[in-house]
Amino acid sequence: KYFPFQVDRIVYMFTSAIRFLESIDKSFLEIVLDAIDKIPIRGTPHEEVLRRYLYATLDTDSGFTKETIIEVLNNLPSKYVPAKYYVQKPRLFQPFSKKLFFSYVFVGELIFLVLNRLTASYGIKNVAKLLDKYRKPYGEIPSYLTSMLLDILLRYREGHGKLVSVESFIGAGKTTYTFFSIANALKILLRDYSDREIEKMTEKLFVGDIESFIQLVDEALAKDVKIPVLVIDDVSVWLHPYWMWTTGEEKKIFRKLRDQFIAARRAFGSLILVANNPKDIASFVRRLIEERVVGETSKTHTLATTTLFYHETKSENTPIDVFIYPLLKLPDSYFQKDQKRKEEILRKRQEEIKEIAKEEKEEEQEQQNINI
């Protein structure tokens, strides 16, 4: 076989390269090339893998050298190539040719190798700090939700708005993606503000509990102001679909919430719900959702299609569609607040479960006493 390893890994390295190049400033590649000289690659399995990628990229067995790496870099779009290594030549563009595809794969494998070695030497925290230094500023990384928000932010005073849900499995980074998309949109509109100022603005647009949401809607309506966007985080926890079975004070709160969501359309340009699944949202809210950004939707980021040739005697075409997301990270200040809030929600839920278990046990004991 042409490539004696899994196609999955090739596609993973391809997507990783684009994610990295879209999210991290191209000057970081200078660090990668400097580090390569200090990493013992020759005579290892890594060298064999990289040589095969080189052959697919350059159509010649030139050997694994700094010069051949620079040659591969210059197969990529010029926006990814550091000025220090840039060579004026015709560029390769989509749809992805075999040469361009494997150029990305090669760069992905190279970055993966260098980051692993840096992590082993300096620790994950120091590598994360290093990447933060080179992370592109808000406004320079594409996002589907950002493009939607820009349209809403520019026209929300005219009554233009949407109820949007961002859905994916637990731990997939829904809050991070939503935070980033809003900060991105604000930065595009407010170029003179620093990234830290943009982050502070974005933090204020998140609510994560019932009381804060009700209070905010009441204040907005009382003052007759329209807030351009509001994010309701962890909606699966506190706007759960089992509200019909609640009683007493909790039932009253849910009835109030139902009215608040209808009124909120006048108070907000856009409401964004962050949820695990639409079925995890109360029905009176679920019915109002106009657009869903779900998992790996084709509209979220870049859709790349390519063809792999993976047999040395016979070309077999394998079309591959991959959805490419940028490397995202919540600001440390907000991450700490978000973690504390989620821990508090979990603690409350655990107390509720204990209380329910206690009540059931007491009822069971009472029934046994009656039977006796």
KEMI-9662 format. One line per 5 residues: number of its first residue (from 1); their letters; for each residue x, y, z of N, C-alpha, C. Coordinates in steps of 0.1 Angstrom, whole numbers, padded with zeros to 4 digits. Layout:
<sites>
NUM> A> X/Y/Z/X/Y/Z/X/Y/Z | ... $
</sites>
This chain:
<sites>
1> KYFPF> 0008/-0012/0000/0000/0000/0000/0009/0012/0000 | 0003/0023/-0005/0011/0036/-0006/0013/0041/0007 | 0003/0041/0016/0005/0046/0030/0000/0035/0040 | 0010/0028/0046/0007/0016/0054/0002/0021/0068 | -0007/0030/0069/-0013/0034/0082/-0027/0039/0080 $
6> QVDRI> -0034/0041/0090/-0049/0044/0089/-0051/0057/0082 | -0062/0057/0073/-0066/0069/0067/-0071/0079/0077 | -0077/0074/0088/-0082/0083/0099/-0071/0092/0104 | -0059/0087/0105/-0048/0095/0110/-0044/0106/0100 | -0045/0102/0087/-0041/0112/0077/-0051/0123/0077 $
11> VYMFT> -0064/0120/0078/-0075/0130/0079/-0073/0139/0091 | -0070/0132/0103/-0068/0139/0115/-0057/0149/0114 | -0046/0146/0108/-0035/0155/0107/-0038/0166/0097 | -0046/0163/0087/-0050/0173/0077/-0059/0184/0084 | -0069/0179/0092/-0077/0189/0099/-0070/0196/0110 $
16> SAIRF> -0061/0189/0117/-0053/0195/0128/-0044/0207/0122 | -0039/0205/0111/-0030/0215/0104/-0038/0227/0101 | -0050/0226/0095/-0058/0237/0092/-0063/0244/0105 | -0067/0237/0115/-0072/0243/0127/-0061/0251/0133 | -0049/0246/0133/-0037/0252/0139/-0034/0265/0131 $
21> LESID> -0033/0264/0118/-0029/0275/0110/-0039/0286/0110 | -0052/0283/0111/-0062/0293/0112/-0063/0300/0126 | -0058/0293/0136/-0059/0298/0150/-0047/0305/0155 | -0035/0300/0151/-0022/0304/0157/-0015/0312/0146 | -0008/0323/0151/-0001/0332/0141/0010/0324/0134 $
26> KSFLE> 0012/0327/0121/0021/0319/0113/0036/0320/0118 | 0039/0330/0126/0053/0332/0131/0056/0320/0140 | 0046/0313/0146/0049/0301/0154/0056/0290/0146 | 0054/0290/0133/0061/0280/0125/0076/0282/0125 | 0081/0294/0128/0095/0296/0129/0100/0288/0141 $
31> IVLDA> 0092/0287/0152/0096/0279/0164/0096/0265/0160 | 0086/0260/0152/0086/0246/0148/0098/0242/0140 | 0102/0251/0131/0113/0247/0123/0126/0248/0131 | 0127/0257/0140/0139/0258/0149/0140/0245/0158 | 0128/0241/0162/0128/0229/0171/0131/0216/0164 $
36> IDKIP> 0128/0215/0151/0130/0203/0144/0145/0199/0144 | 0154/0209/0144/0168/0206/0144/0173/0199/0157 | 0165/0202/0168/0169/0197/0181/0161/0184/0185 | 0152/0179/0176/0145/0167/0179/0151/0155/0171 | 0155/0145/0178/0160/0133/0171/0150/0125/0163 $
41> IRGTP> 0149/0128/0150/0139/0122/0141/0145/0111/0133 | 0157/0113/0128/0163/0104/0119/0165/0090/0125 | 0161/0080/0117/0162/0066/0122/0150/0062/0131 | 0140/0070/0132/0128/0067/0140/0117/0065/0131 | 0106/0059/0136/0094/0057/0128/0088/0070/0122 $
46> HEEVL> 0090/0081/0130/0085/0094/0126/0092/0098/0112 | 0105/0095/0111/0111/0099/0099/0105/0092/0087 | 0102/0079/0088/0096/0071/0077/0083/0077/0073 | 0075/0080/0083/0061/0086/0080/0063/0100/0073 | 0071/0108/0078/0073/0122/0073/0079/0121/0058 $
51> RRYLY> 0088/0111/0056/0094/0109/0043/0083/0105/0033 | 0073/0097/0037/0063/0093/0028/0054/0104/0024 | 0051/0113/0035/0043/0125/0032/0051/0134/0022 | 0064/0135/0024/0072/0144/0016/0071/0139/0001 | 0072/0126/0000/0072/0120/-0014/0058/0123/-0021 $
56> ATLDT> 0047/0122/-0013/0034/0125/-0018/0033/0140/-0022 | 0040/0148/-0015/0039/0163/-0016/0049/0168/-0027 | 0061/0163/-0027/0071/0169/-0036/0074/0160/-0048 | 0068/0148/-0048/0070/0138/-0059/0085/0135/-0061 | 0092/0136/-0051/0106/0132/-0052/0111/0129/-0038 $
61> DSGFT> 0120/0120/-0037/0125/0116/-0023/0137/0125/-0020 | 0134/0137/-0016/0145/0147/-0014/0152/0146/-0001 | 0146/0137/0008/0152/0136/0021/0145/0146/0031 | 0145/0143/0044/0139/0151/0054/0149/0162/0059 | 0148/0174/0053/0157/0185/0057/0149/0197/0059 $
66> KETII> 0155/0207/0065/0148/0220/0067/0144/0226/0054 | 0152/0224/0044/0149/0230/0030/0137/0224/0024 | 0135/0210/0026/0123/0204/0021/0111/0208/0029 | 0112/0210/0042/0101/0215/0050/0096/0228/0045 | 0106/0237/0042/0102/0251/0037/0096/0250/0023 $
71> EVLNN> 0100/0240/0015/0094/0238/0002/0080/0234/0004 | 0077/0225/0013/0063/0220/0016/0055/0232/0021 | 0060/0240/0030/0053/0252/0035/0048/0261/0024 | 0056/0262/0014/0053/0271/0003/0043/0265/-0007 | 0039/0253/-0004/0027/0247/-0012/0014/0253/-0006 $
76> LPSKY> 0014/0257/0007/0002/0262/0013/-0001/0276/0009 | -0013/0281/0011/-0017/0295/0009/-0007/0304/0016 | -0004/0315/0009/0007/0324/0015/0004/0330/0028 | -0009/0331/0032/-0013/0336/0046/-0007/0328/0057 | -0004/0315/0054/0001/0306/0064/0017/0306/0065 $
81> VPAKY> 0024/0312/0056/0038/0310/0055/0045/0322/0061 | 0054/0320/0071/0061/0331/0077/0070/0339/0066 | 0071/0352/0068/0078/0360/0058/0092/0355/0056 | 0098/0350/0067/0112/0345/0067/0114/0334/0057 | 0103/0326/0055/0105/0314/0046/0096/0315/0033 $
86> YVQKP> 0090/0326/0031/0081/0328/0020/0089/0328/0006 | 0084/0320/-0003/0089/0320/-0017/0078/0323/-0027 | 0081/0333/-0035/0071/0337/-0045/0069/0326/-0056 | 0057/0321/-0056/0055/0310/-0066/0039/0309/-0067 | 0034/0302/-0078/0020/0300/-0079/0015/0291/-0067 $
91> RLFQP> 0004/0295/-0061/-0001/0288/-0050/-0011/0277/-0054 | -0013/0267/-0045/-0023/0257/-0048/-0035/0260/-0040 | -0047/0259/-0046/-0059/0263/-0039/-0069/0251/-0040 | -0081/0253/-0033/-0091/0244/-0034/-0097/0243/-0048 | -0103/0231/-0052/-0104/0219/-0044/-0090/0213/-0042 $
96> FSKKL> -0089/0206/-0031/-0076/0201/-0027/-0070/0191/-0036 | -0058/0194/-0042/-0051/0184/-0050/-0044/0175/-0040 | -0039/0164/-0046/-0031/0155/-0038/-0019/0162/-0031 | -0012/0170/-0039/0000/0177/-0034/-0004/0187/-0022 | -0014/0194/-0024/-0018/0204/-0014/-0023/0196/-0001 $
101> FFSYV> -0031/0186/-0004/-0037/0178/0008/-0025/0173/0016 | -0015/0167/0010/-0005/0161/0018/0005/0171/0023 | 0005/0183/0018/0013/0194/0024/0007/0197/0038 | -0007/0198/0038/-0013/0200/0051/-0010/0189/0061 | -0011/0176/0056/-0009/0165/0064/0005/0165/0070 $
106> FVGEL> 0015/0168/0061/0029/0169/0066/0030/0179/0077 | 0025/0191/0075/0026/0202/0085/0019/0198/0098 | 0007/0191/0096/0000/0187/0108/0009/0177/0116 | 0015/0167/0110/0023/0157/0116/0036/0164/0123 | 0041/0174/0116/0053/0181/0121/0049/0189/0134 $
111> IFLVL> 0038/0196/0133/0034/0204/0145/0031/0194/0157 | 0024/0183/0154/0021/0173/0164/0033/0168/0171 | 0044/0165/0163/0056/0160/0168/0063/0170/0177 | 0064/0183/0172/0071/0193/0180/0063/0197/0193 | 0050/0198/0192/0042/0200/0205/0044/0189/0215 $
116> NRLTA> 0044/0177/0210/0046/0166/0219/0059/0166/0226 | 0070/0170/0219/0083/0171/0224/0084/0183/0234 | 0078/0194/0231/0078/0206/0239/0070/0203/0252 | 0059/0195/0251/0051/0192/0263/0059/0183/0272 | 0066/0173/0266/0074/0164/0274/0086/0171/0282 $
121> SYGIK> 0091/0182/0275/0102/0189/0281/0098/0200/0291 | 0087/0207/0288/0084/0219/0296/0070/0218/0303 | 0062/0207/0300/0049/0206/0307/0038/0212/0299 | 0026/0207/0300/0015/0211/0292/0011/0226/0295 | 0012/0230/0308/0008/0244/0311/0017/0254/0304 $
126> NVAKL> 0030/0252/0304/0039/0261/0297/0037/0261/0282 | 0034/0250/0276/0031/0249/0262/0018/0257/0259 | 0008/0255/0268/-0004/0263/0266/-0002/0278/0267 | 0006/0282/0276/0010/0296/0277/0017/0301/0264 | 0026/0293/0259/0033/0296/0247/0023/0298/0235 $
131> LDKYR> 0014/0289/0234/0004/0290/0223/-0005/0302/0225 | -0008/0305/0237/-0016/0317/0240/-0009/0330/0234 | 0004/0330/0236/0011/0342/0231/0010/0343/0216 | 0008/0332/0209/0008/0333/0194/-0007/0331/0188 | -0016/0330/0197/-0030/0329/0193/-0035/0341/0186 $
136> KPYGE> -0042/0339/0174/-0046/0351/0167/-0057/0358/0175 | -0057/0372/0173/-0067/0380/0181/-0081/0377/0176 | -0091/0381/0184/-0105/0380/0180/-0107/0388/0168 | -0116/0383/0159/-0119/0390/0147/-0112/0384/0135 | -0102/0375/0138/-0094/0370/0127/-0096/0355/0124 $
141> IPSYL> -0105/0349/0132/-0108/0334/0130/-0122/0333/0127 | -0126/0325/0116/-0140/0324/0111/-0148/0316/0120 | -0161/0319/0121/-0171/0311/0128/-0185/0314/0122 | -0192/0303/0120/-0206/0305/0114/-0215/0313/0124 | -0214/0310/0137/-0222/0317/0147/-0218/0332/0147 $
146> TSMLL> -0205/0335/0145/-0201/0349/0144/-0208/0356/0132 | -0208/0350/0121/-0214/0357/0109/-0229/0359/0111 | -0236/0350/0118/-0250/0351/0121/-0252/0363/0131 | -0243/0364/0141/-0244/0374/0151/-0241/0388/0145 | -0232/0389/0136/-0229/0402/0130/-0242/0407/0123 $
151> DILLR> -0249/0399/0116/-0261/0403/0110/-0271/0408/0120 | -0272/0401/0131/-0282/0404/0142/-0278/0417/0149 | -0265/0418/0152/-0260/0430/0159/-0262/0443/0151 | -0261/0442/0138/-0262/0454/0129/-0276/0457/0127 | -0286/0448/0129/-0300/0451/0126/-0309/0448/0138 $
156> YREGH> -0304/0446/0150/-0313/0442/0161/-0323/0453/0164 | -0319/0466/0163/-0328/0477/0166/-0340/0478/0157 | -0339/0472/0145/-0350/0471/0136/-0359/0460/0139 | -0357/0452/0149/-0365/0441/0153/-0360/0428/0147 | -0348/0428/0141/-0342/0416/0136/-0335/0408/0147 $
161> GKLVS> -0338/0395/0148/-0332/0387/0158/-0336/0372/0157 | -0330/0364/0165/-0333/0350/0164/-0331/0343/0178 | -0338/0332/0180/-0336/0323/0191/-0328/0311/0185 | -0315/0310/0190/-0306/0300/0184/-0302/0291/0195 | -0300/0278/0192/-0295/0269/0202/-0282/0263/0196 $
166> VESFI> -0272/0262/0205/-0259/0256/0202/-0259/0243/0210 | -0258/0232/0202/-0260/0219/0208/-0249/0209/0205 | -0244/0202/0215/-0235/0191/0212/-0234/0183/0225 | -0226/0172/0225/-0225/0164/0237/-0218/0171/0248 | -0219/0166/0261/-0213/0172/0272/-0197/0172/0271 $
171> GAGKT> -0192/0184/0273/-0177/0185/0273/-0172/0188/0259 | -0181/0191/0249/-0176/0193/0235/-0171/0207/0233 | -0173/0216/0242/-0168/0230/0241/-0179/0239/0236 | -0191/0237/0239/-0202/0246/0235/-0201/0260/0240 | -0198/0261/0253/-0197/0274/0260/-0185/0281/0253 $
176> TYTFF> -0174/0274/0251/-0162/0280/0246/-0165/0285/0232 | -0171/0277/0223/-0174/0281/0210/-0183/0293/0209 | -0193/0294/0218/-0203/0305/0219/-0196/0317/0223 | -0188/0316/0234/-0180/0328/0239/-0171/0334/0228 | -0164/0325/0222/-0155/0329/0211/-0162/0336/0200 $
181> SIANA> -0174/0330/0196/-0181/0336/0184/-0186/0350/0187 | -0191/0352/0200/-0196/0365/0203/-0184/0375/0204 | -0173/0371/0211/-0162/0380/0212/-0156/0384/0198 | -0156/0374/0189/-0152/0376/0175/-0161/0387/0168 | -0174/0385/0170/-0183/0395/0163/-0181/0409/0169 $
186> LKILL> -0180/0410/0183/-0178/0423/0189/-0165/0430/0184 | -0154/0421/0183/-0141/0427/0179/-0142/0432/0164 | -0149/0426/0156/-0151/0430/0142/-0158/0444/0142 | -0168/0445/0151/-0175/0458/0151/-0168/0469/0159 | -0161/0465/0169/-0154/0474/0178/-0139/0473/0178 $
191> RDYSD> -0133/0476/0166/-0119/0474/0164/-0110/0481/0174 | -0114/0492/0180/-0105/0500/0188/-0104/0494/0202 | -0112/0484/0206/-0112/0478/0219/-0102/0467/0219 | -0095/0466/0231/-0085/0455/0232/-0093/0441/0234 | -0085/0431/0232/-0091/0417/0234/-0096/0415/0248 $
196> REIEK> -0089/0421/0258/-0094/0419/0272/-0107/0427/0274 | -0108/0439/0268/-0121/0446/0270/-0132/0439/0263 | -0129/0433/0251/-0139/0425/0244/-0144/0413/0253 | -0134/0407/0259/-0137/0395/0268/-0146/0399/0280 | -0144/0411/0286/-0152/0415/0297/-0166/0418/0292 $
201> MTEKL> -0168/0424/0280/-0181/0427/0275/-0188/0413/0272 | -0181/0404/0267/-0187/0391/0264/-0192/0384/0276 | -0184/0384/0287/-0187/0378/0299/-0201/0382/0305 | -0204/0395/0303/-0216/0401/0308/-0228/0397/0300 | -0226/0390/0289/-0237/0386/0280/-0241/0371/0283 $
206> FVGDI> -0236/0365/0294/-0239/0351/0297/-0247/0351/0310 | -0257/0343/0311/-0264/0340/0324/-0265/0325/0325 | -0264/0320/0337/-0264/0306/0339/-0274/0301/0350 | -0284/0310/0354/-0293/0305/0363/-0307/0312/0361 | -0317/0307/0366/-0331/0312/0364/-0333/0326/0369 $
211> ESFIQ> -0328/0328/0381/-0330/0341/0388/-0324/0353/0380 | -0312/0351/0375/-0305/0361/0367/-0312/0364/0354 | -0317/0354/0348/-0324/0356/0335/-0337/0364/0337 | -0345/0360/0347/-0358/0367/0350/-0355/0381/0354 | -0345/0384/0362/-0342/0397/0366/-0338/0406/0354 $
216> LVDEA> -0330/0400/0345/-0325/0408/0334/-0336/0411/0324 | -0345/0402/0322/-0356/0405/0313/-0365/0415/0319 | -0368/0414/0332/-0376/0424/0338/-0370/0438/0337 | -0357/0439/0340/-0350/0452/0339/-0350/0458/0325 | -0348/0450/0315/-0347/0454/0301/-0361/0460/0297 $
221> LAKDV> -0372/0453/0301/-0385/0457/0297/-0389/0470/0305 | -0385/0470/0318/-0389/0482/0326/-0382/0495/0321 | -0369/0493/0316/-0362/0505/0311/-0363/0507/0296 | -0371/0498/0290/-0374/0499/0275/-0361/0499/0267 | -0351/0490/0271/-0339/0489/0263/-0338/0475/0256 $
226> KIPVL> -0331/0475/0246/-0330/0462/0239/-0315/0457/0239 | -0313/0446/0245/-0299/0440/0246/-0297/0432/0233 | -0286/0435/0226/-0284/0428/0213/-0283/0413/0214 | -0276/0408/0224/-0275/0393/0225/-0274/0388/0239 | -0280/0377/0242/-0278/0371/0256/-0277/0356/0254 $
231> VIDDV> -0267/0351/0262/-0265/0336/0261/-0270/0330/0274 | -0278/0320/0273/-0283/0312/0284/-0276/0299/0285 | -0266/0298/0294/-0257/0287/0294/-0263/0275/0302 | -0259/0263/0300/-0264/0251/0307/-0279/0250/0308 | -0285/0254/0297/-0300/0254/0296/-0306/0240/0299 $
236> SVWLH> -0298/0230/0296/-0304/0216/0298/-0306/0213/0313 | -0298/0220/0321/-0299/0218/0336/-0311/0225/0342 | -0312/0238/0339/-0323/0246/0346/-0335/0249/0338 | -0335/0245/0325/-0347/0246/0317/-0350/0232/0311 | -0351/0223/0320/-0352/0209/0316/-0366/0206/0311 $
241> PYWMW> -0368/0195/0304/-0381/0192/0298/-0391/0186/0308 | -0387/0184/0320/-0396/0178/0330/-0403/0188/0339 | -0403/0200/0334/-0409/0211/0342/-0424/0208/0345 | -0431/0201/0336/-0445/0198/0338/-0448/0190/0351 | -0438/0183/0355/-0439/0175/0367/-0435/0182/0380 $
246> TTGEE> -0431/0194/0379/-0427/0202/0391/-0439/0206/0399 | -0437/0210/0411/-0448/0214/0420/-0444/0227/0428 | -0454/0233/0434/-0452/0244/0443/-0445/0256/0437 | -0434/0261/0444/-0427/0273/0440/-0420/0271/0427 | -0414/0259/0425/-0407/0256/0413/-0416/0257/0401 $
251> KKIFR> -0429/0252/0402/-0438/0252/0391/-0442/0267/0388 | -0443/0275/0398/-0446/0290/0396/-0434/0296/0388 | -0422/0293/0391/-0410/0298/0385/-0410/0294/0370 | -0413/0282/0367/-0414/0278/0353/-0425/0285/0345 | -0436/0287/0351/-0447/0295/0345/-0442/0309/0342 $
256> KLRDQ> -0435/0315/0351/-0430/0328/0349/-0420/0328/0338 | -0411/0318/0337/-0401/0316/0327/-0408/0315/0313 | -0419/0308/0312/-0426/0307/0299/-0430/0320/0294 | -0436/0329/0303/-0439/0342/0299/-0427/0351/0296 | -0416/0349/0304/-0404/0356/0302/-0398/0354/0288 $
261> FIAAR> -0399/0342/0283/-0393/0339/0270/-0401/0345/0259 | -0414/0346/0260/-0422/0353/0250/-0418/0368/0251 | -0417/0374/0263/-0414/0388/0264/-0400/0391/0260 | -0391/0381/0262/-0377/0383/0259/-0374/0386/0244 | -0383/0382/0235/-0382/0385/0221/-0382/0400/0219 $
266> RAFGS> -0388/0408/0228/-0388/0422/0227/-0376/0429/0233 | -0370/0421/0243/-0359/0427/0251/-0345/0424/0245 | -0344/0414/0236/-0331/0409/0231/-0331/0408/0216 | -0320/0411/0210/-0318/0409/0196/-0317/0394/0193 | -0309/0387/0201/-0308/0373/0199/-0306/0366/0212 $
271> LILVA> -0313/0355/0214/-0311/0346/0226/-0304/0334/0221 | -0293/0330/0228/-0285/0318/0224/-0286/0308/0235 | -0292/0297/0233/-0293/0286/0243/-0281/0276/0241 | -0274/0273/0252/-0263/0263/0251/-0269/0250/0258 | -0270/0240/0250/-0277/0228/0254/-0270/0215/0249 $
276> NNPKD> -0273/0204/0256/-0267/0191/0252/-0275/0186/0240 | -0288/0188/0240/-0297/0182/0230/-0310/0190/0230 | -0317/0192/0219/-0330/0199/0219/-0340/0192/0228 | -0339/0179/0229/-0349/0172/0238/-0346/0175/0253 | -0334/0180/0256/-0331/0184/0270/-0336/0198/0273 $
281> IASFV> -0344/0204/0265/-0349/0218/0267/-0364/0218/0269 | -0369/0225/0278/-0383/0226/0281/-0391/0229/0268 | -0402/0222/0266/-0409/0223/0253/-0414/0237/0250 | -0417/0245/0260/-0422/0259/0257/-0411/0268/0251 | -0398/0264/0254/-0387/0271/0248/-0383/0264/0235 $
286> RRLIE> -0383/0251/0234/-0378/0244/0223/-0387/0248/0210 | -0399/0250/0212/-0408/0254/0201/-0405/0267/0195 | -0397/0276/0202/-0394/0289/0198/-0381/0290/0190 | -0373/0279/0191/-0360/0279/0185/-0361/0280/0169 | -0353/0290/0164/-0354/0292/0149/-0342/0286/0142 $
291> ERVVG> -0330/0285/0149/-0319/0280/0142/-0310/0272/0152 | -0305/0260/0147/-0297/0252/0156/-0283/0250/0150 | -0273/0253/0158/-0259/0250/0155/-0256/0237/0162 | -0256/0226/0154/-0255/0213/0161/-0242/0206/0157 | -0235/0202/0168/-0223/0194/0166/-0214/0199/0154 $
296> ETSKT> -0212/0190/0144/-0204/0193/0133/-0212/0197/0121 | -0219/0208/0122/-0227/0213/0111/-0218/0218/0100 | -0222/0215/0087/-0214/0219/0076/-0212/0234/0075 | -0221/0242/0081/-0220/0256/0080/-0211/0262/0091 | -0207/0254/0101/-0200/0260/0112/-0186/0266/0108 $
301> HTLAT> -0178/0258/0101/-0165/0263/0096/-0162/0259/0082 | -0150/0256/0079/-0146/0252/0066/-0150/0238/0062 | -0156/0236/0050/-0158/0223/0045/-0148/0220/0035 | -0140/0210/0037/-0129/0206/0027/-0132/0193/0021 | -0131/0192/0008/-0133/0179/0001/-0120/0176/-0006 $
306> TTLFY> -0115/0163/-0005/-0103/0160/-0012/-0104/0145/-0017 | -0094/0141/-0024/-0093/0127/-0028/-0080/0121/-0024 | -0081/0109/-0018/-0069/0102/-0014/-0065/0091/-0024 | -0052/0090/-0027/-0047/0079/-0035/-0039/0070/-0026 | -0044/0058/-0023/-0037/0050/-0013/-0033/0036/-0017 $
311> HETKS> -0031/0034/-0030/-0026/0021/-0035/-0016/0024/-0045 | -0005/0017/-0044/0007/0020/-0053/0005/0015/-0067 | -0004/0005/-0070/-0005/0001/-0083/-0018/0005/-0090 | -0028/0009/-0081/-0041/0013/-0087/-0046/0025/-0079 | -0050/0035/-0086/-0055/0047/-0079/-0070/0045/-0075 $
316> ENTPI> -0073/0046/-0062/-0086/0044/-0058/-0090/0057/-0051 | -0101/0063/-0057/-0105/0076/-0052/-0114/0075/-0040 | -0111/0082/-0029/-0119/0082/-0017/-0122/0096/-0013 | -0134/0101/-0017/-0138/0114/-0013/-0140/0115/0002 | -0134/0126/0008/-0135/0128/0022/-0140/0142/0025 $
321> DVFIY> -0151/0143/0033/-0156/0156/0038/-0152/0157/0052 | -0145/0168/0056/-0141/0170/0070/-0146/0184/0074 | -0150/0185/0087/-0155/0197/0092/-0144/0203/0101 | -0139/0215/0099/-0127/0220/0105/-0131/0231/0115 | -0127/0230/0127/-0130/0240/0138/-0116/0246/0142 $
326> PLLKL> -0117/0259/0146/-0104/0265/0151/-0101/0260/0165 | -0089/0262/0170/-0085/0259/0183/-0090/0270/0192 | -0099/0267/0201/-0105/0277/0210/-0102/0274/0224 | -0102/0285/0232/-0100/0284/0247/-0107/0296/0254 | -0114/0292/0265/-0120/0303/0273/-0110/0311/0280 $
331> PDSYF> -0112/0324/0281/-0102/0332/0290/-0102/0326/0304 | -0090/0326/0310/-0088/0320/0323/-0098/0326/0333 | -0100/0339/0333/-0109/0346/0343/-0123/0340/0342 | -0128/0339/0330/-0142/0334/0328/-0143/0319/0330 | -0132/0312/0327/-0132/0297/0329/-0134/0294/0343 $
336> QKDQK> -0127/0302/0352/-0128/0299/0367/-0142/0301/0372 | -0148/0313/0367/-0162/0316/0371/-0171/0305/0366 | -0169/0301/0353/-0178/0291/0347/-0177/0277/0355 | -0165/0274/0359/-0163/0261/0366/-0170/0261/0379 | -0168/0273/0386/-0175/0274/0400/-0190/0274/0399 $
341> RKEEI> -0195/0280/0388/-0210/0280/0386/-0215/0266/0384 | -0208/0259/0375/-0212/0245/0372/-0211/0236/0384 | -0200/0238/0392/-0199/0230/0404/-0210/0233/0414 | -0215/0245/0415/-0226/0249/0423/-0239/0243/0419 | -0241/0243/0405/-0253/0236/0400/-0253/0221/0403 $
346> LRKRQ> -0241/0215/0401/-0240/0201/0404/-0243/0198/0419 | -0237/0207/0428/-0239/0205/0442/-0254/0206/0446 | -0261/0216/0440/-0276/0217/0442/-0283/0205/0437 | -0280/0200/0426/-0287/0188/0420/-0284/0176/0429 | -0272/0175/0434/-0269/0163/0443/-0277/0164/0456 $
351> EEIKE> -0279/0176/0461/-0287/0178/0473/-0302/0175/0470 | -0306/0179/0459/-0320/0176/0455/-0322/0161/0454 | -0313/0154/0448/-0314/0139/0446/-0314/0133/0460 | -0305/0137/0469/-0305/0132/0483/-0318/0134/0490 | -0324/0146/0488/-0337/0150/0494/-0348/0141/0489 $
356> IAKEE> -0348/0139/0476/-0358/0130/0470/-0357/0116/0475 | -0344/0111/0476/-0342/0097/0481/-0346/0096/0495 | -0344/0107/0503/-0348/0107/0517/-0363/0106/0519 | -0370/0114/0510/-0385/0115/0511/-0391/0101/0507 | -0385/0095/0496/-0390/0082/0492/-0388/0071/0503 $
361> KEEEQ> -0376/0072/0510/-0374/0063/0520/-0384/0064/0532 | -0387/0077/0535/-0396/0080/0546/-0410/0075/0542 | -0414/0077/0529/-0427/0073/0525/-0428/0057/0525 | -0417/0051/0521/-0417/0036/0522/-0418/0031/0536 | -0411/0038/0545/-0412/0034/0559/-0425/0036/0565 $
366> EQQNI> -0432/0047/0561/-0445/0051/0566/-0455/0040/0561 | -0453/0036/0548/-0462/0026/0542/-0461/0012/0549 | -0448/0009/0553/-0446/-0003/0560/-0452/-0003/0574 | -0452/0009/0581/-0458/0010/0594/-0473/0009/0593 | -0479/0014/0582/-0494/0013/0580/-0497/-0002/0578 $
371> NI> -0489/-0009/0569/-0492/-0023/0567/-0491/-0031/0580 | -0481/-0027/0588/-0480/-0035/0601/-0493/-0032/0610 $
</sites>
